[in-house]
Structure formats: C-alpha cells, structure tokens
Amino acid sequence: MFMGDDTSPIPGSKKKYLQAVWELFHTELVFLHRQLFVLRDVYKEPLKRCQVEGCLLLVEPDLLFGNLDQLCRISRTFCQSFLSLLNTVDKDNWDCTQLVVDLFERFSKGPSTISAYQAYCINYKATMEYLGSIRQKEERFTEFERICLADERCFRLQLEDLLIAPLQRITRLPILLREIHKRSENEESKGKVEKVIETMTESLRSIDDSVQWLHNFERLQQLQTQVVWPNISELEPKSYIPDFLRVALSRQFCENLLAHPRRKLIHEGPLELVENGRTVDMYAFLFNDMFVLTKTKKCASKLKVKGVPIGKSEHYIVQRQPVPLDSCVFCDADSNDQATPISLKFAFVIIHLTRYYQVVGIYTLQAADKADKELWIEKFQESIENYESIQLKDMLKCTPLFSSLSLRRCSSSRL
C-alpha cells in the first residue's frame, strides 16, 4: 500500500517518512514471529509435551518463560491494529500521524500492556539465574536446548537471545517513534507524535523504576542476612544489665532494619578509618537515610549443593552507631601538614550530631584514590539533598524489646 499506484504515486519527500512508519510495524512483526513465537512454539510448548511424557519434570516453564503468552497476545494485537488502521490513511497526503496516535492509544489502553512488560522485565534477572541453575542441575535440559537450537525457526539464536528480546523491543519503541517525529513535515503532526513519545517514555521510566527498586530490595534483603549487629554487652562491656532484660538484650533489634521498602542503597565500598594515628580497613554502606561502617569477616556458609558446603560467605560486622543523614556534617579533609602524625590523602570527615547539636562521633575516612573520594562526596551530597525520613515505628513495635518493656511498664506502673 505504501508503494502507491498509478493514480496516486507517493511523493519522494514522503518516502522516508513512510519508511519510518512501516519500520514500526515491520520490526514488531519480526519480534512477534521470529522471537516470541519461537520461544513459545520451539521451546515452551515442546517442553510441556516432554513433561507430559515424564521428562524434564524439574523444570518450571512459568519460571523460565514468565508471561510469554501475554506478550504474544499484545504483540499480535499491535500488528493487527496497525493493519486495520492502515486503511484509514488518506492517500492524498499520506499523513500517518493519526494512525500512530490511535495505534499507541490501543497499545497503552489500560494498565495491562505496560504492566505485562513491567512484569517480564522485573522477572528477567530471576529468569536468567533460574536458567543457569537448571543447566547445572538437569543435564537433559542442555540436550533439550541443543535439539531446539537445531530448529530452523531459531535462526541460530540462543535461548538467552530470545529471552532478552522483550526488553530490547520495549526500549526500542521510543527510538522508532522519534524517527517518525523527525520525518514528520508539519508542526501539528510533530506535536501529536511528541505526546506519544512522552507517554511511552514515562511508561518506560516506570518499568525502569520498578526494576531498579526490585534489584535494590533484593540487595537489601541479602545485606540483612550478612550484616551483624553486636549486642549491647559487646558494645558496652561495663554496662550493667538487669536479669529480666538479659534475654531481651542478647541481640540487637535493628537486625531486621535494612530490608525496608523505602530504603535505598545509594553506594557501598571499602574505606579506611583513621583512628589512634593509624588506619583501619572498613566497608561502608551509604543508604538514603543513614551511613553505616562495618568490618568484613569470612564465615562458613550454610548453603550446600548436593550436601557439600559451597565455601565461605562474607559478613559485615557493624563497628559504629549508624549515622543518620539528617544528623551529620560532611567535610573535605585532605591535609599535607607535616606537623600531624598522619597525612590525610583522599580523606573526608563525617561528624555525627544529636538532635541537640551535640557531637557524639567523628569519623575520618580515606578513599582509595581521588576518583573514589569524589564519588563518595557526590553520593553523600545527593543523599543528603534527597533525604526522606523513614518511619520505622511499626517495625520497632514488633520487636521483643518493645514488648518486654511494655509489659514491665504495665506491671510496675503503680511503683
């Protein structure tokens, strides 16, 4: 249809514009038939048939392919909508602006389309980890992959190449739209296409935010199992603890603090803490609400593969009280003063204040090099400027300490 006919030939100035519009449809068609359908017809469905016959029963198709069927329906609807809207294009001026607008209105109609891609993108990392584990545990799955790869419909694409295709497709749509915007001839058409681009960019931003949030939360959950909070007896050996509190205070109640939905890990890495005229190796964590100094320690791992321990895992022992970002002062501290016992290089200082502006802690830290120091400073400034208080009262109310003290307070209220 875009090639024109004897009565209404396409002007030369319109050819590149129409090629950009056609590219939008053609790439979606290729994505549907050479990637989504190949995943479904060459891998997923044969895997299910193998399981019906009693083979590869340990493999979970839903974990491996996610919401693939839903993406197939969305992509097929996109292609069908394009072909149906193509008949509405005016042959006199060949303006496809309304086609693009209507097409993406249907594509973005309701939350199901974007949420489908969002769900796939969020689960992609877990999918790849699951694929790696299945290849190690199930030797027959590797043979199954080899047979599938021999299918001519695969065009020699590995399973990983096919699984990443939806991520590549959804991120390519704004690029194709910008090409149409670039080739549009009048400002009105450009404005309409620009609104479509803004909508798609916003949708992609929401997908990216969800993926980043998930990866951040997974890291926080991992840290929650690795960070060790010394109890009060270790921190203050001279403190007297009444007998009725010894059990309650045998552990810290902030050990479940890190994996909070609103907490973000901004930066982490090794630093040197300057104390008593020497430096001590530390590992620091900068969150969106606090700064934590720890020491690394190798501990025997509890994880086992076929009954054999997989080695040692790294733990982080908290060395200082966490510094809230709304109660600290951040200073540059490089010094070449010969009078001082130690020369500060690539250093900065964190001063911990109470709500009454009392200085309760000062930490002089040295980075590995200038670039590392500048990165820490940048992340600190960004975190302090964007600081948002996180309310953890509900979490604290669930701790044994709060319950013990509440009971004690009730029982001795008359006293």
Secondary structure, 3 states (H helix, E strand, C coil): CCCCCCCCCCCHHHHHHHHHHHHHHHHHHHHHHHHHHHHHHHHHHHHHHHHHCCCCCCCCHHHHHCCHHHHHHHHHHHHHHHHHHHCCCCCCCCCCHHHHHHHHHHHCCCCHHHHHHHHHHHHHHHHHHHHHHHHHHCHHHHHHHHHHHCCHHHCCCCHHHHHCHHHHHHHHHHHHHHHHHHHCCCHHHHHHHHHHHHHHHHHHHHHHHHHHHHHHHHHHHHHHHHEECCCHHHHCCCCCCCHHHHCHHHCCCCCCCCCCCCCCEEEEEEEEEEECCEEEEEEEEEECCEEEEEEEEEEECCCEECCEECCEEEEEEECCCCEEHHHEEEEECCECCCCCCCCECCEEEEEEECCCCCEEEEEEEECCCHHHHHHHHHHHHHHHHCCCCCCCHHHHHCCHHHHHHHHHHHHCCCC
